[in-house]
Amino acid sequence: MTVTADFIAQIVIFIFGTTSILLIARKNKWGFVVALIAQPFWFYTTYVNHQWGAFIVSFIYTASWIYGLYEWFWRKK
């Protein structure tokens, strides 16, 4: 088996994606940070594989994760 950059990206997406969902489900603000770490890998793999719908949705997810960071880390309550 040849290990490609896309294969590595898929592994990173799996690890960071599932971790971020679990953290957010437990109301842990660090889930948003972990989710943002995965986003460049989403952009890469969707671009390389010409998955344009998922590529565009990646921008929406990125904005959502940034909004979550704002809400949990900086917004005055």
C-alpha positions as CSV (number, residue, x, y, z in Angstrom):
1,M,0.0,0.0,0.0
2,T,1.3,3.4,-0.9
3,V,0.7,6.1,1.6
4,T,-0.3,9.3,-0.1
5,A,-1.0,12.8,1.2
6,D,-4.7,12.2,0.7
7,F,-4.6,9.0,2.7
8,I,-2.9,10.9,5.6
9,A,-5.4,13.7,5.3
10,Q,-8.2,11.1,5.6
11,I,-6.7,9.7,8.8
12,V,-6.3,13.2,10.3
13,I,-9.9,14.0,9.4
14,F,-11.1,10.8,11.1
15,I,-9.0,11.4,14.3
16,F,-9.6,15.1,14.7
17,G,-13.2,15.0,13.4
18,T,-14.4,12.3,15.7
19,T,-12.5,13.8,18.7
20,S,-14.0,17.2,18.1
21,I,-17.5,15.9,17.9
22,L,-17.1,13.9,21.1
23,L,-15.6,17.0,22.9
24,I,-18.4,19.3,21.7
25,A,-21.0,16.7,22.7
26,R,-19.5,16.8,26.2
27,K,-19.7,20.7,26.2
28,N,-16.0,21.0,26.1
29,K,-14.9,24.2,24.3
30,W,-11.7,22.6,23.1
31,G,-13.7,20.6,20.6
32,F,-13.9,23.7,18.4
33,V,-10.2,24.1,18.4
34,V,-9.7,20.4,17.4
35,A,-12.3,20.8,14.7
36,L,-10.4,23.8,13.3
37,I,-7.2,21.8,13.2
38,A,-8.9,19.3,10.9
39,Q,-10.2,22.0,8.5
40,P,-7.1,22.4,6.3
41,F,-7.2,18.6,5.7
42,W,-10.8,18.9,4.7
43,F,-9.9,21.6,2.2
44,Y,-7.0,19.6,0.8
45,T,-8.8,16.3,0.4
46,T,-12.0,17.8,-1.1
47,Y,-9.9,19.9,-3.5
48,V,-7.7,17.1,-4.6
49,N,-10.6,14.7,-5.2
50,H,-12.7,17.4,-7.0
51,Q,-15.5,17.2,-4.4
52,W,-16.7,20.8,-4.9
53,G,-19.8,20.6,-2.8
54,A,-17.9,19.3,0.2
55,F,-15.2,21.9,-0.6
56,I,-17.7,24.7,-0.3
57,V,-19.3,23.2,2.8
58,S,-15.9,23.2,4.4
59,F,-15.9,27.0,4.4
60,I,-19.3,26.9,6.2
61,Y,-17.9,24.5,8.7
62,T,-14.8,26.6,9.3
63,A,-17.0,29.7,9.9
64,S,-19.1,27.6,12.3
65,W,-16.1,26.4,14.3
66,I,-14.8,30.0,14.5
67,Y,-18.1,31.2,15.7
68,G,-18.1,28.4,18.4
69,L,-14.6,29.6,19.4
70,Y,-15.9,33.1,19.8
71,E,-18.9,32.0,21.8
72,W,-16.9,29.8,24.2
73,F,-13.6,31.7,24.6
74,W,-14.3,35.4,24.0
75,R,-17.9,36.3,24.4
76,K,-18.7,38.1,27.6
77,K,-21.5,36.3,29.4
